[in-house]
Amino acid sequence: MAFGDIEVAVNLFSEGDKFFDLLKAAIRDWQKGWAHERGRAAYALDLYQRGLDTMKQHIEKVKAKVESGFFTAEDQRILSRLEERVAYWEKKLREVQGQDA
């Protein structure tokens, strides 16, 4: 095992709210600070966007499942929840970037 193989995983379904909330706070606190703080804010912003992109990709996979005919009421509940959460966190991202304050 090499040091470059160390990774961390976040379950965006069960822990996404905490994950995005932490990143939102980091972006807000560091985006107007010193250069090294702005660098951290940029990294937090990148993680935030990658998290949203991952959730959107998962939604598209679930929708493809629907088209193939395999879809349950539980799948619909999960899909609806994910779509709501993505919309919510996209709105929060715009707010923290000053686009929708």
KEZA-434718 format. One record per atom (N, C-alpha, C, O): residue in one letter; x, y, z negated; chain; residue number from 1. Coordinates in Angstrom, 3 decimals. Example, Ala and Ser with C-alpha at 12.3 -4.5 7.8 and 13.67 -1.06 7.14 Angstrom:
<nodes>
[node "A", [13.190, -5.690, -7.800], "A", 1]
[node "A", [12.300, -4.500, -7.800], "A", 1]
[node "A", [13.200, -3.300, -7.800], "A", 1]
[node "A", [14.236, -3.319, -8.465], "A", 1]
[node "S", [12.850, -2.250, -7.080], "A", 2]
[node "S", [13.670, -1.060, -7.140], "A", 2]
[node "S", [12.900, 0.030, -7.870], "A", 2]
[node "S", [13.409, 1.138, -8.039], "A", 2]
</nodes>
This chain:
<nodes>
[node "M", [0.837, -1.176, 0.000], "A", 1]
[node "M", [0.000, 0.000, 0.000], "A", 1]
[node "M", [0.885, 1.244, 0.000], "A", 1]
[node "M", [1.792, 1.375, -0.821], "A", 1]
[node "A", [0.610, 2.143, 0.924], "A", 2]
[node "A", [1.354, 3.393, 1.018], "A", 2]
[node "A", [0.572, 4.504, 0.330], "A", 2]
[node "A", [-0.649, 4.426, 0.188], "A", 2]
[node "F", [1.285, 5.527, -0.090], "A", 3]
[node "F", [0.607, 6.649, -0.730], "A", 3]
[node "F", [-0.391, 7.303, 0.219], "A", 3]
[node "F", [-1.391, 7.863, -0.232], "A", 3]
[node "G", [-0.139, 7.244, 1.517], "A", 4]
[node "G", [-1.053, 7.831, 2.494], "A", 4]
[node "G", [-2.363, 7.090, 2.611], "A", 4]
[node "G", [-3.281, 7.573, 3.274], "A", 4]
[node "D", [-2.481, 5.912, 1.977], "A", 5]
[node "D", [-3.695, 5.101, 2.053], "A", 5]
[node "D", [-4.688, 5.407, 0.937], "A", 5]
[node "D", [-5.729, 4.756, 0.847], "A", 5]
[node "I", [-4.390, 6.371, 0.097], "A", 6]
[node "I", [-5.267, 6.686, -1.024], "A", 6]
[node "I", [-6.427, 7.538, -0.514], "A", 6]
[node "I", [-6.216, 8.581, 0.105], "A", 6]
[node "E", [-7.621, 7.099, -0.773], "A", 7]
[node "E", [-8.815, 7.813, -0.320], "A", 7]
[node "E", [-9.822, 7.872, -1.460], "A", 7]
[node "E", [-9.736, 7.119, -2.430], "A", 7]
[node "V", [-10.773, 8.779, -1.319], "A", 8]
[node "V", [-11.883, 8.875, -2.255], "A", 8]
[node "V", [-13.163, 8.837, -1.425], "A", 8]
[node "V", [-13.195, 9.331, -0.298], "A", 8]
[node "A", [-14.200, 8.257, -1.981], "A", 9]
[node "A", [-15.482, 8.178, -1.281], "A", 9]
[node "A", [-16.569, 8.775, -2.168], "A", 9]
[node "A", [-16.558, 8.607, -3.388], "A", 9]
[node "V", [-17.507, 9.473, -1.533], "A", 10]
[node "V", [-18.640, 10.058, -2.240], "A", 10]
[node "V", [-19.902, 9.534, -1.572], "A", 10]
[node "V", [-20.050, 9.635, -0.354], "A", 10]
[node "N", [-20.806, 8.977, -2.358], "A", 11]
[node "N", [-22.093, 8.549, -1.829], "A", 11]
[node "N", [-22.965, 9.795, -1.716], "A", 11]
[node "N", [-23.451, 10.319, -2.718], "A", 11]
[node "L", [-23.154, 10.261, -0.487], "A", 12]
[node "L", [-23.876, 11.511, -0.281], "A", 12]
[node "L", [-25.362, 11.385, -0.563], "A", 12]
[node "L", [-26.036, 12.393, -0.773], "A", 12]
[node "F", [-25.885, 10.168, -0.571], "A", 13]
[node "F", [-27.301, 9.996, -0.894], "A", 13]
[node "F", [-27.522, 10.172, -2.396], "A", 13]
[node "F", [-28.419, 10.902, -2.816], "A", 13]
[node "S", [-26.702, 9.501, -3.198], "A", 14]
[node "S", [-26.930, 9.548, -4.646], "A", 14]
[node "S", [-26.178, 10.692, -5.343], "A", 14]
[node "S", [-26.618, 11.168, -6.390], "A", 14]
[node "E", [-25.046, 11.137, -4.770], "A", 15]
[node "E", [-24.235, 12.162, -5.426], "A", 15]
[node "E", [-24.058, 13.416, -4.584], "A", 15]
[node "E", [-23.272, 14.293, -4.942], "A", 15]
[node "G", [-24.775, 13.513, -3.473], "A", 16]
[node "G", [-24.608, 14.635, -2.559], "A", 16]
[node "G", [-24.902, 15.978, -3.183], "A", 16]
[node "G", [-24.192, 16.949, -2.919], "A", 16]
[node "D", [-25.935, 16.058, -4.009], "A", 17]
[node "D", [-26.275, 17.345, -4.621], "A", 17]
[node "D", [-25.129, 17.867, -5.480], "A", 17]
[node "D", [-24.804, 19.053, -5.414], "A", 17]
[node "K", [-24.518, 17.014, -6.275], "A", 18]
[node "K", [-23.387, 17.438, -7.111], "A", 18]
[node "K", [-22.182, 17.811, -6.247], "A", 18]
[node "K", [-21.501, 18.803, -6.509], "A", 18]
[node "F", [-21.930, 17.007, -5.218], "A", 19]
[node "F", [-20.813, 17.235, -4.311], "A", 19]
[node "F", [-20.936, 18.606, -3.635], "A", 19]
[node "F", [-20.004, 19.409, -3.677], "A", 19]
[node "F", [-22.079, 18.866, -3.019], "A", 20]
[node "F", [-22.270, 20.128, -2.320], "A", 20]
[node "F", [-22.309, 21.310, -3.281], "A", 20]
[node "F", [-21.830, 22.392, -2.942], "A", 20]
[node "D", [-22.863, 21.124, -4.458], "A", 21]
[node "D", [-22.918, 22.200, -5.437], "A", 21]
[node "D", [-21.516, 22.596, -5.897], "A", 21]
[node "D", [-21.221, 23.784, -6.033], "A", 21]
[node "L", [-20.659, 21.617, -6.136], "A", 22]
[node "L", [-19.271, 21.910, -6.516], "A", 22]
[node "L", [-18.541, 22.659, -5.404], "A", 22]
[node "L", [-17.833, 23.635, -5.655], "A", 22]
[node "L", [-18.723, 22.189, -4.182], "A", 23]
[node "L", [-18.058, 22.840, -3.056], "A", 23]
[node "L", [-18.577, 24.261, -2.856], "A", 23]
[node "L", [-17.803, 25.179, -2.584], "A", 23]
[node "K", [-19.885, 24.436, -2.992], "A", 24]
[node "K", [-20.484, 25.770, -2.857], "A", 24]
[node "K", [-19.875, 26.723, -3.888], "A", 24]
[node "K", [-19.537, 27.860, -3.559], "A", 24]
[node "A", [-19.735, 26.265, -5.125], "A", 25]
[node "A", [-19.149, 27.099, -6.174], "A", 25]
[node "A", [-17.696, 27.428, -5.859], "A", 25]
[node "A", [-17.258, 28.560, -6.061], "A", 25]
[node "A", [-16.947, 26.446, -5.366], "A", 26]
[node "A", [-15.547, 26.689, -5.016], "A", 26]
[node "A", [-15.432, 27.708, -3.890], "A", 26]
[node "A", [-14.598, 28.612, -3.948], "A", 26]
[node "I", [-16.261, 27.564, -2.876], "A", 27]
[node "I", [-16.230, 28.498, -1.751], "A", 27]
[node "I", [-16.553, 29.905, -2.242], "A", 27]
[node "I", [-15.850, 30.861, -1.914], "A", 27]
[node "R", [-17.599, 30.024, -3.015], "A", 28]
[node "R", [-18.025, 31.335, -3.522], "A", 28]
[node "R", [-16.934, 31.979, -4.384], "A", 28]
[node "R", [-16.654, 33.170, -4.242], "A", 28]
[node "D", [-16.325, 31.202, -5.270], "A", 29]
[node "D", [-15.333, 31.755, -6.194], "A", 29]
[node "D", [-14.012, 32.113, -5.518], "A", 29]
[node "D", [-13.355, 33.075, -5.916], "A", 29]
[node "W", [-13.616, 31.348, -4.499], "A", 30]
[node "W", [-12.277, 31.499, -3.941], "A", 30]
[node "W", [-12.210, 32.239, -2.614], "A", 30]
[node "W", [-11.115, 32.611, -2.193], "A", 30]
[node "Q", [-13.330, 32.471, -1.935], "A", 31]
[node "Q", [-13.238, 33.002, -0.577], "A", 31]
[node "Q", [-12.708, 34.436, -0.496], "A", 31]
[node "Q", [-12.272, 34.863, 0.573], "A", 31]
[node "K", [-12.736, 35.183, -1.594], "A", 32]
[node "K", [-12.249, 36.564, -1.560], "A", 32]
[node "K", [-11.051, 36.773, -2.486], "A", 32]
[node "K", [-10.715, 37.904, -2.836], "A", 32]
[node "G", [-10.424, 35.689, -2.868], "A", 33]
[node "G", [-9.306, 35.790, -3.796], "A", 33]
[node "G", [-7.965, 35.892, -3.092], "A", 33]
[node "G", [-7.864, 36.356, -1.956], "A", 33]
[node "W", [-6.946, 35.444, -3.798], "A", 34]
[node "W", [-5.587, 35.431, -3.266], "A", 34]
[node "W", [-5.521, 34.470, -2.079], "A", 34]
[node "W", [-6.441, 33.685, -1.850], "A", 34]
[node "A", [-4.434, 34.542, -1.338], "A", 35]
[node "A", [-4.265, 33.712, -0.132], "A", 35]
[node "A", [-4.409, 32.228, -0.450], "A", 35]
[node "A", [-5.067, 31.498, 0.292], "A", 35]
[node "H", [-3.798, 31.771, -1.547], "A", 36]
[node "H", [-3.894, 30.345, -1.874], "A", 36]
[node "H", [-5.325, 29.968, -2.260], "A", 36]
[node "H", [-5.753, 28.838, -2.025], "A", 36]
[node "E", [-6.063, 30.907, -2.849], "A", 37]
[node "E", [-7.469, 30.647, -3.180], "A", 37]
[node "E", [-8.325, 30.604, -1.912], "A", 37]
[node "E", [-9.228, 29.775, -1.799], "A", 37]
[node "R", [-8.043, 31.489, -0.968], "A", 38]
[node "R", [-8.765, 31.459, 0.305], "A", 38]
[node "R", [-8.494, 30.154, 1.048], "A", 38]
[node "R", [-9.369, 29.627, 1.734], "A", 38]
[node "G", [-7.282, 29.642, 0.905], "A", 39]
[node "G", [-6.946, 28.348, 1.502], "A", 39]
[node "G", [-7.772, 27.227, 0.887], "A", 39]
[node "G", [-8.242, 26.334, 1.592], "A", 39]
[node "R", [-7.944, 27.277, -0.417], "A", 40]
[node "R", [-8.783, 26.285, -1.099], "A", 40]
[node "R", [-10.239, 26.410, -0.658], "A", 40]
[node "R", [-10.921, 25.407, -0.448], "A", 40]
[node "A", [-10.708, 27.652, -0.520], "A", 41]
[node "A", [-12.084, 27.882, -0.068], "A", 41]
[node "A", [-12.275, 27.332, 1.336], "A", 41]
[node "A", [-13.316, 26.746, 1.635], "A", 41]
[node "A", [-11.287, 27.512, 2.195], "A", 42]
[node "A", [-11.375, 26.985, 3.562], "A", 42]
[node "A", [-11.435, 25.463, 3.541], "A", 42]
[node "A", [-12.182, 24.857, 4.308], "A", 42]
[node "Y", [-10.652, 24.848, 2.667], "A", 43]
[node "Y", [-10.675, 23.390, 2.537], "A", 43]
[node "Y", [-12.037, 22.924, 2.012], "A", 43]
[node "Y", [-12.594, 21.945, 2.509], "A", 43]
[node "A", [-12.568, 23.620, 1.015], "A", 44]
[node "A", [-13.888, 23.271, 0.476], "A", 44]
[node "A", [-14.961, 23.436, 1.552], "A", 44]
[node "A", [-15.880, 22.622, 1.649], "A", 44]
[node "L", [-14.843, 24.475, 2.346], "A", 45]
[node "L", [-15.790, 24.696, 3.443], "A", 45]
[node "L", [-15.712, 23.556, 4.464], "A", 45]
[node "L", [-16.737, 23.087, 4.958], "A", 45]
[node "D", [-14.499, 23.119, 4.772], "A", 46]
[node "D", [-14.318, 21.998, 5.698], "A", 46]
[node "D", [-14.948, 20.721, 5.131], "A", 46]
[node "D", [-15.640, 20.002, 5.853], "A", 46]
[node "L", [-14.716, 20.435, 3.857], "A", 47]
[node "L", [-15.324, 19.255, 3.226], "A", 47]
[node "L", [-16.845, 19.346, 3.246], "A", 47]
[node "L", [-17.529, 18.355, 3.502], "A", 47]
[node "Y", [-17.363, 20.518, 2.979], "A", 48]
[node "Y", [-18.807, 20.763, 2.966], "A", 48]
[node "Y", [-19.383, 20.436, 4.352], "A", 48]
[node "Y", [-20.370, 19.711, 4.473], "A", 48]
[node "Q", [-18.747, 20.985, 5.388], "A", 49]
[node "Q", [-19.235, 20.770, 6.743], "A", 49]
[node "Q", [-19.122, 19.301, 7.149], "A", 49]
[node "Q", [-20.018, 18.768, 7.804], "A", 49]
[node "R", [-18.030, 18.647, 6.765], "A", 50]
[node "R", [-17.873, 17.222, 7.078], "A", 50]
[node "R", [-18.936, 16.390, 6.372], "A", 50]
[node "R", [-19.438, 15.415, 6.931], "A", 50]
[node "G", [-19.280, 16.772, 5.148], "A", 51]
[node "G", [-20.345, 16.072, 4.434], "A", 51]
[node "G", [-21.681, 16.222, 5.146], "A", 51]
[node "G", [-22.418, 15.248, 5.306], "A", 51]
[node "L", [-21.995, 17.451, 5.575], "A", 52]
[node "L", [-23.240, 17.684, 6.316], "A", 52]
[node "L", [-23.244, 16.900, 7.624], "A", 52]
[node "L", [-24.256, 16.300, 7.988], "A", 52]
[node "D", [-22.120, 16.905, 8.326], "A", 53]
[node "D", [-22.034, 16.169, 9.594], "A", 53]
[node "D", [-22.237, 14.668, 9.378], "A", 53]
[node "D", [-22.888, 14.005, 10.186], "A", 53]
[node "T", [-21.686, 14.141, 8.304], "A", 54]
[node "T", [-21.856, 12.725, 7.987], "A", 54]
[node "T", [-23.320, 12.393, 7.734], "A", 54]
[node "T", [-23.826, 11.374, 8.203], "A", 54]
[node "M", [-23.996, 13.264, 6.989], "A", 55]
[node "M", [-25.418, 13.049, 6.722], "A", 55]
[node "M", [-26.237, 13.113, 8.016], "A", 55]
[node "M", [-27.147, 12.309, 8.217], "A", 55]
[node "K", [-25.912, 14.068, 8.890], "A", 56]
[node "K", [-26.633, 14.193, 10.162], "A", 56]
[node "K", [-26.423, 12.950, 11.035], "A", 56]
[node "K", [-27.360, 12.476, 11.678], "A", 56]
[node "Q", [-25.199, 12.428, 11.054], "A", 57]
[node "Q", [-24.915, 11.217, 11.826], "A", 57]
[node "Q", [-25.732, 10.041, 11.295], "A", 57]
[node "Q", [-26.250, 9.235, 12.069], "A", 57]
[node "H", [-25.841, 9.953, 9.991], "A", 58]
[node "H", [-26.626, 8.874, 9.388], "A", 58]
[node "H", [-28.106, 9.018, 9.761], "A", 58]
[node "H", [-28.770, 8.023, 10.051], "A", 58]
[node "I", [-28.612, 10.224, 9.756], "A", 59]
[node "I", [-30.003, 10.467, 10.135], "A", 59]
[node "I", [-30.234, 10.000, 11.573], "A", 59]
[node "I", [-31.250, 9.372, 11.870], "A", 59]
[node "E", [-29.296, 10.308, 12.456], "A", 60]
[node "E", [-29.429, 9.878, 13.852], "A", 60]
[node "E", [-29.423, 8.356, 13.972], "A", 60]
[node "E", [-30.155, 7.799, 14.790], "A", 60]
[node "K", [-28.607, 7.679, 13.168], "A", 61]
[node "K", [-28.599, 6.201, 13.177], "A", 61]
[node "K", [-29.942, 5.651, 12.715], "A", 61]
[node "K", [-30.458, 4.692, 13.289], "A", 61]
[node "V", [-30.502, 6.258, 11.684], "A", 62]
[node "V", [-31.803, 5.805, 11.183], "A", 62]
[node "V", [-32.884, 6.039, 12.236], "A", 62]
[node "V", [-33.759, 5.195, 12.430], "A", 62]
[node "K", [-32.823, 7.180, 12.911], "A", 63]
[node "K", [-33.805, 7.461, 13.956], "A", 63]
[node "K", [-33.683, 6.469, 15.107], "A", 63]
[node "K", [-34.690, 6.094, 15.707], "A", 63]
[node "A", [-32.467, 6.043, 15.421], "A", 64]
[node "A", [-32.263, 5.031, 16.464], "A", 64]
[node "A", [-32.890, 3.700, 16.038], "A", 64]
[node "A", [-33.413, 2.952, 16.864], "A", 64]
[node "K", [-32.827, 3.428, 14.754], "A", 65]
[node "K", [-33.455, 2.226, 14.205], "A", 65]
[node "K", [-34.974, 2.273, 14.403], "A", 65]
[node "K", [-35.611, 1.266, 14.710], "A", 65]
[node "V", [-35.524, 3.458, 14.220], "A", 66]
[node "V", [-36.960, 3.652, 14.405], "A", 66]
[node "V", [-37.334, 3.320, 15.849], "A", 66]
[node "V", [-38.319, 2.626, 16.098], "A", 66]
[node "E", [-36.547, 3.814, 16.785], "A", 67]
[node "E", [-36.826, 3.590, 18.196], "A", 67]
[node "E", [-36.737, 2.115, 18.570], "A", 67]
[node "E", [-37.422, 1.664, 19.488], "A", 67]
[node "S", [-35.905, 1.370, 17.868], "A", 68]
[node "S", [-35.774, -0.054, 18.166], "A", 68]
[node "S", [-36.892, -0.870, 17.521], "A", 68]
[node "S", [-36.989, -2.078, 17.739], "A", 68]
[node "G", [-37.734, -0.208, 16.727], "A", 69]
[node "G", [-38.894, -0.879, 16.157], "A", 69]
[node "G", [-38.721, -1.393, 14.744], "A", 69]
[node "G", [-39.678, -1.902, 14.161], "A", 69]
[node "F", [-37.523, -1.276, 14.170], "A", 70]
[node "F", [-37.314, -1.749, 12.802], "A", 70]
[node "F", [-37.328, -0.547, 11.869], "A", 70]
[node "F", [-36.363, 0.215, 11.810], "A", 70]
[node "F", [-38.426, -0.382, 11.142], "A", 71]
[node "F", [-38.569, 0.783, 10.275], "A", 71]
[node "F", [-39.622, 0.473, 9.227], "A", 71]
[node "F", [-40.714, 0.012, 9.559], "A", 71]
[node "T", [-39.306, 0.720, 7.978], "A", 72]
[node "T", [-40.241, 0.450, 6.896], "A", 72]
[node "T", [-40.668, 1.770, 6.245], "A", 72]
[node "T", [-40.113, 2.827, 6.544], "A", 72]
[node "A", [-41.635, 1.696, 5.376], "A", 73]
[node "A", [-42.070, 2.880, 4.633], "A", 73]
[node "A", [-40.923, 3.427, 3.782], "A", 73]
[node "A", [-40.792, 4.641, 3.628], "A", 73]
[node "E", [-40.102, 2.547, 3.235], "A", 74]
[node "E", [-38.947, 2.977, 2.442], "A", 74]
[node "E", [-37.940, 3.710, 3.327], "A", 74]
[node "E", [-37.357, 4.711, 2.913], "A", 74]
[node "D", [-37.738, 3.207, 4.548], "A", 75]
[node "D", [-36.856, 3.901, 5.490], "A", 75]
[node "D", [-37.370, 5.315, 5.758], "A", 75]
[node "D", [-36.588, 6.263, 5.809], "A", 75]
[node "Q", [-38.674, 5.453, 5.928], "A", 76]
[node "Q", [-39.272, 6.769, 6.186], "A", 76]
[node "Q", [-39.066, 7.708, 5.002], "A", 76]
[node "Q", [-38.780, 8.891, 5.189], "A", 76]
[node "R", [-39.206, 7.195, 3.803], "A", 77]
[node "R", [-38.998, 8.000, 2.599], "A", 77]
[node "R", [-37.548, 8.482, 2.525], "A", 77]
[node "R", [-37.288, 9.652, 2.244], "A", 77]
[node "I", [-36.626, 7.585, 2.776], "A", 78]
[node "I", [-35.203, 7.936, 2.726], "A", 78]
[node "I", [-34.873, 8.947, 3.815], "A", 78]
[node "I", [-34.161, 9.920, 3.567], "A", 78]
[node "L", [-35.386, 8.722, 5.018], "A", 79]
[node "L", [-35.136, 9.637, 6.116], "A", 79]
[node "L", [-35.674, 11.033, 5.806], "A", 79]
[node "L", [-34.985, 12.028, 6.035], "A", 79]
[node "S", [-36.879, 11.110, 5.296], "A", 80]
[node "S", [-37.468, 12.406, 4.950], "A", 80]
[node "S", [-36.638, 13.111, 3.890], "A", 80]
[node "S", [-36.385, 14.311, 3.993], "A", 80]
[node "R", [-36.217, 12.375, 2.878], "A", 81]
[node "R", [-35.393, 12.962, 1.810], "A", 81]
[node "R", [-34.074, 13.477, 2.373], "A", 81]
[node "R", [-33.642, 14.577, 2.029], "A", 81]
[node "L", [-33.433, 12.694, 3.232], "A", 82]
[node "L", [-32.160, 13.124, 3.811], "A", 82]
[node "L", [-32.331, 14.381, 4.663], "A", 82]
[node "L", [-31.518, 15.301, 4.585], "A", 82]
[node "E", [-33.370, 14.419, 5.461], "A", 83]
[node "E", [-33.609, 15.597, 6.295], "A", 83]
[node "E", [-33.854, 16.840, 5.439], "A", 83]
[node "E", [-33.367, 17.923, 5.762], "A", 83]
[node "E", [-34.596, 16.686, 4.365], "A", 84]
[node "E", [-34.833, 17.806, 3.451], "A", 84]
[node "E", [-33.538, 18.282, 2.808], "A", 84]
[node "E", [-33.289, 19.484, 2.712], "A", 84]
[node "R", [-32.718, 17.338, 2.369], "A", 85]
[node "R", [-31.470, 17.698, 1.700], "A", 85]
[node "R", [-30.505, 18.376, 2.665], "A", 85]
[node "R", [-29.852, 19.351, 2.294], "A", 85]
[node "V", [-30.403, 17.876, 3.901], "A", 86]
[node "V", [-29.513, 18.499, 4.880], "A", 86]
[node "V", [-29.969, 19.933, 5.148], "A", 86]
[node "V", [-29.143, 20.844, 5.179], "A", 86]
[node "A", [-31.259, 20.143, 5.340], "A", 87]
[node "A", [-31.784, 21.497, 5.584], "A", 87]
[node "A", [-31.474, 22.408, 4.390], "A", 87]
[node "A", [-31.069, 23.557, 4.571], "A", 87]
[node "Y", [-31.663, 21.897, 3.182], "A", 88]
[node "Y", [-31.401, 22.681, 1.974], "A", 88]
[node "Y", [-29.925, 23.079, 1.898], "A", 88]
[node "Y", [-29.614, 24.246, 1.660], "A", 88]
[node "W", [-29.019, 22.124, 2.097], "A", 89]
[node "W", [-27.598, 22.411, 1.957], "A", 89]
[node "W", [-27.065, 23.237, 3.114], "A", 89]
[node "W", [-26.095, 23.973, 2.939], "A", 89]
[node "E", [-27.672, 23.137, 4.293], "A", 90]
[node "E", [-27.293, 24.038, 5.382], "A", 90]
[node "E", [-27.672, 25.476, 5.033], "A", 90]
[node "E", [-26.914, 26.407, 5.307], "A", 90]
[node "K", [-28.847, 25.651, 4.428], "A", 91]
[node "K", [-29.281, 26.985, 3.994], "A", 91]
[node "K", [-28.322, 27.543, 2.944], "A", 91]
[node "K", [-27.940, 28.712, 3.011], "A", 91]
[node "K", [-27.936, 26.723, 1.984], "A", 92]
[node "K", [-27.012, 27.168, 0.937], "A", 92]
[node "K", [-25.650, 27.530, 1.523], "A", 92]
[node "K", [-25.002, 28.466, 1.053], "A", 92]
[node "L", [-25.218, 26.804, 2.534], "A", 93]
[node "L", [-23.949, 27.121, 3.177], "A", 93]
[node "L", [-24.017, 28.483, 3.857], "A", 93]
[node "L", [-23.084, 29.279, 3.752], "A", 93]
[node "R", [-25.110, 28.750, 4.549], "A", 94]
[node "R", [-25.273, 30.074, 5.180], "A", 94]
[node "R", [-25.263, 31.179, 4.124], "A", 94]
[node "R", [-24.664, 32.235, 4.325], "A", 94]
[node "E", [-25.936, 30.922, 2.990], "A", 95]
[node "E", [-25.961, 31.927, 1.915], "A", 95]
[node "E", [-24.566, 32.212, 1.376], "A", 95]
[node "E", [-24.188, 33.371, 1.205], "A", 95]
[node "V", [-23.815, 31.174, 1.113], "A", 96]
[node "V", [-22.491, 31.367, 0.522], "A", 96]
[node "V", [-21.529, 32.016, 1.522], "A", 96]
[node "V", [-20.547, 32.642, 1.123], "A", 96]
[node "Q", [-21.807, 31.868, 2.803], "A", 97]
[node "Q", [-20.990, 32.511, 3.821], "A", 97]
[node "Q", [-21.466, 33.940, 4.104], "A", 97]
[node "Q", [-20.863, 34.660, 4.900], "A", 97]
[node "G", [-22.556, 34.336, 3.438], "A", 98]
[node "G", [-23.070, 35.686, 3.584], "A", 98]
[node "G", [-23.935, 35.893, 4.809], "A", 98]
[node "G", [-24.200, 37.034, 5.187], "A", 98]
[node "Q", [-24.381, 34.820, 5.437], "A", 99]
[node "Q", [-25.180, 34.925, 6.643], "A", 99]
[node "Q", [-26.671, 35.007, 6.337], "A", 99]
[node "Q", [-27.449, 35.467, 7.173], "A", 99]
[node "D", [-27.077, 34.566, 5.149], "A", 100]
[node "D", [-28.510, 34.446, 4.839], "A", 100]
[node "D", [-28.796, 34.901, 3.426], "A", 100]
[node "D", [-29.745, 34.418, 2.808], "A", 100]
[node "A", [-28.015, 35.806, 2.902], "A", 101]
[node "A", [-28.130, 36.178, 1.489], "A", 101]
[node "A", [-29.433, 36.827, 1.152], "A", 101]
[node "A", [-29.662, 37.189, -0.002], "A", 101]
</nodes>
